[in-house]
């Protein structure tokens, strides 16, 4: 008798376990009139008030629904940093979805760029709770948002409705590798870059995945999908090794107020293969074609000014371009601090005027700060094992003045540089 597959084969992959219906049912309950009423009642609840409020609400409402509403309120409070108070108060979240979602400002930047290319429809693969889909819809782009998790899809669908964008966002529960994206003006892929910690996912929480082929779906599949569309944007980890990046794409690193948020591979833009650093909220962008990338700057003595390149500039390997702009060189061959003798305003680095250079010595630093009356001390470090808080405790700064100390290396030697923001306007 023939069989269609292995029987009692221990090496055969186990069938995927269906998602626990509990969380999905609990979320669906939040969308009912009673659930929405509870969300209104718990809005703005401080952590210290939760227990008393929960006790009171459970007298008139199911305990599970009260817990779900309070949990959602906690997530909404956390989401303000990414989505702003107005949207966060109306949207719905899961803990994992919030953690993985794109910040509104970054998603809006990407959506605006796609819109400027003439894109009017996007297949958003691995859409999560819908952060990017919402930004695309607000840019007037029709979106097919795809995710394989029933709960995640339910949340994304609720978010589109909550923000009045349901007419532009279709949410589909499916494996992204099985979705036909023909007919869409662009493809956006945001592979999962975290995996369950511990054996069998029981270690608690998720851990970052550094191997691009361990993304879900793998980077190679995502690149293949991107190449099938007229335009495509593929989100990757900011720390991806440059050698893992396809040679024919434009790669953009995006930071917000100096904090690197993501990197994106762009396909079909008509731009040459390049490295690009985009700084938000200003929108300043530094882009250099691969065949014009400068060699590493030379190491030189400490000058009057120290320039701290933005994180996106560093990730994009464009520190040499900043050094060229300011007429400077490196403090050390392995550290992304640029030094120069003259002030040169640039949006791509923060400038400091250096007043002192000392070999690393806590006692000497403490004496100097006491002599200068420095009580407001900012500690920055690159190439030093000393933790800023540890140093601050040891020197015990006191006084009315402010200063910045850089713990770094100068030509390989542990060094302390003392100074303050240069004060000239960054154009």
C-alpha positions as CSV (number, residue, x, y, z in Angstrom):
1,X,0.0,0.0,0.0
2,X,1.5,3.3,-1.0
3,X,1.9,6.2,1.4
4,X,1.9,9.9,0.6
5,X,4.5,10.8,3.2
6,X,6.7,9.4,6.0
7,X,5.0,7.6,8.8
8,X,6.5,7.6,12.3
9,X,9.7,9.1,10.9
10,X,11.5,10.9,13.7
11,X,13.5,12.9,11.2
12,X,10.4,14.3,9.5
13,X,9.7,17.9,10.4
14,X,6.9,18.3,12.9
15,X,3.8,20.1,11.6
16,X,3.6,23.8,12.6
17,X,1.6,24.2,15.8
18,X,-1.5,26.4,15.2
19,X,-1.4,29.8,16.9
20,X,-2.9,29.7,20.4
21,X,-6.5,30.9,20.0
22,X,-6.4,32.6,23.4
23,X,-4.5,35.8,22.4
24,X,-6.6,36.1,19.2
25,X,-9.8,35.7,21.1
26,X,-8.7,38.2,23.7
27,X,-7.8,40.7,21.1
28,X,-11.1,40.2,19.3
29,X,-12.9,40.9,22.6
30,X,-11.2,44.3,22.8
31,X,-12.8,45.3,19.6
32,X,-16.3,44.7,20.9
33,X,-18.3,47.6,22.4
34,X,-17.6,46.3,25.9
35,X,-13.9,46.0,25.1
36,X,-13.7,49.5,23.7
37,X,-15.5,50.9,26.7
38,X,-12.9,49.3,29.0
39,X,-10.1,50.8,26.9
40,X,-11.6,54.2,27.4
41,X,-11.9,53.5,31.2
42,X,-8.2,52.5,31.5
43,X,-6.8,55.2,29.3
44,X,-4.0,57.1,31.1
45,X,-3.8,54.7,34.0
46,X,-0.5,55.1,35.9
47,X,1.3,51.8,36.9
48,X,0.6,52.4,40.5
49,X,-3.1,52.7,39.9
50,X,-3.6,49.5,37.9
51,X,-4.3,47.1,40.8
52,X,-7.1,49.2,42.4
53,X,-8.6,49.9,39.0
54,X,-8.5,46.3,37.9
55,X,-10.2,45.2,41.1
56,X,-13.0,47.7,40.6
57,X,-13.5,46.9,36.9
58,X,-13.6,43.2,37.5
59,X,-16.8,43.6,39.5
60,X,-18.7,44.5,36.3
61,X,-16.5,43.0,33.5
62,X,-14.8,39.7,32.8
63,X,-11.4,39.5,34.4
64,X,-9.7,38.4,31.2
65,X,-11.1,41.3,29.3
66,X,-10.0,43.8,32.0
67,X,-6.5,42.3,31.9
68,X,-6.4,42.6,28.2
69,X,-7.4,46.2,28.3
70,X,-4.8,47.1,30.9
71,X,-2.2,45.2,28.9
72,X,-3.1,47.2,25.8
73,X,-3.0,50.5,27.7
74,X,0.6,49.6,28.8
75,X,1.6,48.9,25.2
76,X,0.0,52.2,24.1
77,X,2.0,54.1,26.7
78,X,5.2,52.5,25.4
79,X,4.2,53.1,21.8
80,X,4.1,56.9,22.2
81,X,7.8,57.1,21.5
82,X,7.4,55.4,18.1
83,X,4.0,56.5,17.0
84,X,3.3,59.8,18.8
85,X,0.6,60.3,21.5
86,X,-2.3,60.8,19.0
87,X,-1.8,57.6,17.0
88,X,-0.7,55.5,19.9
89,X,-3.9,56.2,21.8
90,X,-6.0,54.8,18.9
91,X,-3.8,52.0,17.7
92,X,-3.5,48.4,18.9
93,X,-0.3,46.5,19.7
94,X,1.2,43.2,20.6
95,X,4.5,43.3,22.6
96,X,6.5,41.7,19.8
97,X,4.7,43.8,17.2
98,X,5.5,47.0,18.9
99,X,9.1,46.0,19.4
100,X,9.6,45.2,15.7
101,X,7.5,48.0,14.3
102,X,9.0,50.9,12.3
103,X,9.0,54.4,13.9
104,X,6.5,56.6,12.3
105,X,9.0,59.2,11.2
106,X,11.2,56.6,9.5
107,X,8.2,54.9,7.8
108,X,6.9,58.3,6.6
109,X,10.4,59.0,5.1
110,X,10.4,55.8,3.2
111,X,6.7,56.2,2.1
112,X,7.5,59.7,0.8
113,X,10.4,58.4,-1.2
114,X,8.3,55.7,-2.8
115,X,5.6,58.2,-3.6
116,X,8.2,60.5,-5.2
117,X,9.1,57.7,-7.5
118,X,5.5,57.5,-8.7
119,X,4.6,54.4,-6.8
120,X,0.9,54.0,-6.3
121,X,0.6,50.5,-4.9
122,X,2.9,48.4,-2.7
123,X,3.0,44.8,-1.5
124,X,4.1,45.1,2.1
125,X,5.5,41.6,3.0
126,X,6.0,40.8,6.7
127,X,3.8,43.8,7.6
128,X,3.7,43.2,11.3
129,X,1.2,45.4,13.1
130,X,1.1,47.7,10.1
131,X,3.4,50.6,10.9
132,X,4.8,50.9,7.3
133,X,1.5,50.1,5.7
134,X,-0.1,53.0,7.6
135,X,2.6,55.4,6.5
136,X,2.3,54.2,2.9
137,X,-1.5,54.7,3.0
138,X,-1.1,58.2,4.4
139,X,1.1,58.9,1.4
140,X,-1.8,58.0,-0.8
141,X,-0.4,54.6,-1.7
142,X,-2.6,51.4,-1.9
143,X,-1.2,48.6,0.2
144,X,-1.4,44.9,0.3
145,X,-0.2,44.1,3.8
146,X,0.8,40.4,4.3
147,X,1.7,38.5,7.5
148,X,1.4,34.8,8.4
149,X,0.2,35.4,12.0
150,X,-3.6,35.6,12.5
151,X,-3.2,37.8,15.5
152,X,-0.8,40.1,13.8
153,X,-3.1,40.5,10.9
154,X,-6.0,41.2,13.1
155,X,-4.0,44.0,14.8
156,X,-2.9,45.4,11.5
157,X,-6.5,45.4,10.2
158,X,-7.7,47.1,13.4
159,X,-5.0,49.8,13.1
160,X,-5.9,50.6,9.5
161,X,-9.5,51.0,10.6
162,X,-8.6,53.0,13.7
163,X,-6.7,55.6,11.7
164,X,-9.3,55.8,8.9
165,X,-7.1,54.0,6.3
166,X,-9.0,50.8,5.8
167,X,-10.0,51.7,2.2
168,X,-6.3,51.8,1.2
169,X,-4.9,48.8,3.2
170,X,-5.8,45.2,2.5
171,X,-4.5,42.9,5.2
172,X,-3.9,39.3,4.1
173,X,-3.0,36.3,6.3
174,X,-0.5,34.3,4.2
175,X,3.1,33.1,3.8
176,X,4.8,35.9,2.1
177,X,6.8,33.5,-0.1
178,X,3.5,32.4,-1.6
179,X,2.1,35.8,-2.5
180,X,1.9,37.0,-6.1
181,X,3.1,40.6,-6.1
182,X,2.6,41.1,-9.9
183,X,0.6,44.2,-10.6
184,X,2.0,46.2,-7.6
185,X,4.2,49.2,-8.3
186,X,6.7,48.2,-5.5
187,X,7.5,45.6,-3.0
188,X,8.6,46.3,0.5
189,X,10.0,43.5,2.6
190,X,10.7,43.6,6.3
191,X,12.1,40.2,7.3
192,X,11.9,39.1,10.9
193,X,15.4,39.6,12.4
194,X,14.7,38.1,15.8
195,X,14.2,34.5,16.9
196,X,12.9,32.9,20.1
197,X,15.6,32.6,22.7
198,X,16.6,29.2,24.2
199,X,15.9,25.7,23.0
200,X,12.4,25.4,21.6
201,X,11.8,29.1,22.2
202,X,11.5,28.6,26.0
203,X,14.5,30.8,26.9
204,X,12.3,33.8,27.3
205,X,12.1,36.7,24.9
206,X,13.7,37.0,21.5
207,X,17.3,37.4,20.3
208,X,18.7,39.3,17.4
209,X,19.6,37.4,14.3
210,X,22.9,38.6,12.7
211,X,23.1,36.1,9.8
212,X,21.1,37.6,6.9
213,X,20.3,34.1,5.7
214,X,18.7,33.4,9.1
215,X,16.2,36.2,8.6
216,X,12.6,35.1,8.1
217,X,12.4,35.0,5.1
218,X,16.1,34.8,4.3
219,X,17.8,37.8,2.7
220,X,18.4,35.9,-0.5
221,X,14.7,35.2,-1.0
222,X,13.9,38.9,-0.1
223,X,16.4,40.1,-2.7
224,X,14.9,37.8,-5.3
225,X,11.4,39.1,-4.5
226,X,12.6,42.7,-4.7
227,X,14.1,42.2,-8.2
228,X,10.7,41.1,-9.6
229,X,9.1,44.5,-9.0
230,X,9.6,47.9,-10.7
231,X,10.7,49.3,-7.4
232,X,11.5,47.7,-4.1
233,X,12.7,48.6,-0.6
234,X,14.2,45.8,1.6
235,X,14.7,46.6,5.3
236,X,17.8,45.0,6.8
237,X,19.7,45.3,10.1
238,X,21.8,48.4,10.4
239,X,24.8,46.4,11.4
240,X,24.8,44.1,8.3
241,X,28.3,43.4,7.0
242,X,28.8,45.4,3.8
243,X,30.1,42.3,2.0
244,X,26.6,40.8,2.4
245,X,25.0,43.7,0.5
246,X,24.3,43.1,-3.2
247,X,26.8,45.2,-5.3
248,X,24.2,46.8,-7.6
249,X,21.9,48.4,-5.0
250,X,21.6,51.7,-3.2
251,X,21.9,51.1,0.5
252,X,20.5,53.7,2.9
253,X,21.1,54.0,6.6
254,X,18.5,56.1,8.5
255,X,19.1,57.8,11.9
256,X,16.8,59.9,14.0
257,X,18.5,62.5,16.2
258,X,21.7,60.5,16.0
259,X,20.2,57.1,16.8
260,X,20.5,54.7,13.9
261,X,17.1,53.1,13.2
262,X,17.5,50.9,10.2
263,X,19.1,50.2,6.8
264,X,17.3,49.7,3.5
265,X,18.3,48.2,0.2
266,X,16.7,50.2,-2.7
267,X,16.0,48.6,-6.1
268,X,14.9,50.3,-9.3
269,X,15.5,53.9,-8.2
270,X,17.8,54.7,-11.2
271,X,20.5,55.8,-8.8
272,X,24.0,54.2,-9.0
273,X,25.0,51.6,-6.5
274,X,25.9,53.7,-3.5
275,X,26.0,54.2,0.2
276,X,23.7,56.8,1.7
277,X,23.2,58.2,5.2
278,X,19.9,60.0,5.9
279,X,19.4,62.0,9.0
280,X,16.0,62.7,10.5
281,X,14.2,64.9,11.2
282,X,16.2,67.3,9.0
283,X,16.2,64.9,6.0
284,X,19.9,65.7,5.3
285,X,21.3,63.0,3.1
286,X,24.9,62.1,2.2
287,X,25.2,59.7,-0.7
288,X,28.3,58.5,-2.4
289,X,28.5,56.0,-5.4
290,X,30.5,52.9,-4.6
291,X,33.1,53.8,-7.2
292,X,33.7,57.1,-5.6
293,X,34.1,56.0,-2.0
294,X,37.1,57.6,-0.4
295,X,39.9,55.6,1.4
296,X,40.1,55.9,5.2
297,X,41.5,59.3,6.3
298,X,45.0,59.5,7.7
299,X,45.6,59.7,11.4
300,X,46.7,63.1,12.5
301,X,47.4,65.0,15.8
302,X,44.5,66.3,17.8
303,X,43.3,69.7,16.4
304,X,41.2,72.4,17.9
305,X,37.9,70.7,16.8
306,X,36.6,67.2,17.2
307,X,33.8,66.0,14.9
308,X,31.5,63.1,16.0
309,X,29.9,61.7,12.9
310,X,26.3,60.7,13.0
311,X,25.7,57.0,13.5
312,X,24.2,56.6,10.0
313,X,27.3,58.1,8.5
314,X,29.5,55.6,10.4
315,X,27.3,52.6,9.4
316,X,27.4,53.7,5.8
317,X,31.2,53.9,5.9
318,X,31.1,57.6,5.0
319,X,33.4,59.0,7.7
320,X,36.0,59.7,5.1
321,X,33.6,61.9,3.3
322,X,32.9,63.9,6.5
323,X,36.7,64.2,7.1
324,X,37.1,65.6,3.6
325,X,34.3,68.1,4.1
326,X,35.9,69.5,7.3
327,X,39.5,69.2,6.2
328,X,40.4,66.7,9.0
329,X,41.7,63.3,9.8
330,X,41.2,60.5,12.3
331,X,42.3,60.5,16.0
332,X,43.0,56.8,15.6
333,X,42.8,54.4,12.6
334,X,40.1,52.3,14.3
335,X,37.9,55.0,15.8
336,X,35.3,57.2,14.0
337,X,36.3,60.5,15.6
338,X,37.5,63.2,13.1
339,X,39.7,66.1,14.2
340,X,40.5,69.3,12.4
341,X,42.0,72.7,13.0
342,X,39.2,74.9,11.6
343,X,35.5,75.1,12.1
344,X,33.5,73.6,9.3
345,X,29.7,73.4,9.9
346,X,28.2,70.1,8.7
347,X,24.9,68.4,9.3
348,X,26.6,65.0,9.3
349,X,28.7,65.4,12.5
350,X,28.5,67.2,15.8
351,X,31.4,69.5,16.4
352,X,33.2,70.1,19.8
353,X,36.0,72.6,20.6
354,X,38.7,70.8,22.4
355,X,40.5,72.5,25.3
356,X,42.6,69.8,26.9
357,X,44.2,66.5,25.9
358,X,45.4,64.1,28.7
359,X,46.6,60.6,29.0
360,X,43.9,58.5,30.6
361,X,44.2,59.2,34.3
362,X,41.1,59.6,36.6
363,X,42.9,61.6,39.3
364,X,44.2,64.1,36.8
365,X,40.8,64.4,35.2
366,X,39.2,64.9,38.7
367,X,41.6,67.7,39.5
368,X,41.1,69.4,36.2
369,X,37.3,69.4,36.5
370,X,37.5,70.7,40.1
371,X,39.8,73.5,39.0
372,X,37.4,74.4,36.2
373,X,34.3,74.2,38.4
374,X,32.7,71.6,36.1
375,X,29.6,70.0,37.6
376,X,27.6,69.2,34.5
377,X,29.8,66.5,32.9
378,X,28.9,64.7,29.7
379,X,31.0,61.5,29.1
380,X,31.3,60.1,25.6
381,X,33.5,57.1,24.6
382,X,34.8,55.2,21.6
383,X,37.6,52.7,22.0
384,X,37.5,52.7,25.8
385,X,36.3,50.0,28.2
386,X,35.4,52.6,30.9
387,X,31.7,53.1,31.4
388,X,30.6,56.8,31.5
389,X,28.6,56.4,34.7
390,X,31.5,54.7,36.4
391,X,33.8,57.6,35.5
392,X,31.2,60.1,36.6
393,X,31.0,58.5,40.0
394,X,34.8,58.5,40.4
395,X,35.4,62.1,39.5
396,X,32.3,63.5,41.4
397,X,31.9,66.7,39.3
398,X,30.8,69.7,41.2
399,X,30.4,73.3,40.1
400,X,28.3,75.6,37.8
401,X,30.1,74.9,34.5
402,X,29.6,72.2,31.9
403,X,32.1,70.2,29.9
404,X,32.3,67.1,27.7
405,X,35.0,64.4,28.1
406,X,35.8,62.0,25.4
407,X,37.3,58.6,26.4
408,X,39.1,57.4,23.3
409,X,42.4,56.6,21.8
410,X,44.8,58.9,20.0
411,X,47.2,57.0,17.7
412,X,46.6,53.9,19.8
413,X,47.1,55.5,23.3
414,X,44.2,55.8,25.8
415,X,43.4,59.4,25.9
416,X,41.0,61.9,27.5
417,X,39.9,64.9,25.5
418,X,38.0,67.7,27.3
419,X,35.9,70.3,25.5
420,X,32.4,71.6,24.8
421,X,30.0,71.9,21.8
422,X,31.6,74.2,19.3
423,X,28.6,76.5,19.1
424,X,28.7,77.3,15.4
425,X,25.5,76.5,13.6
426,X,25.3,73.2,11.7
427,X,24.0,74.0,8.3
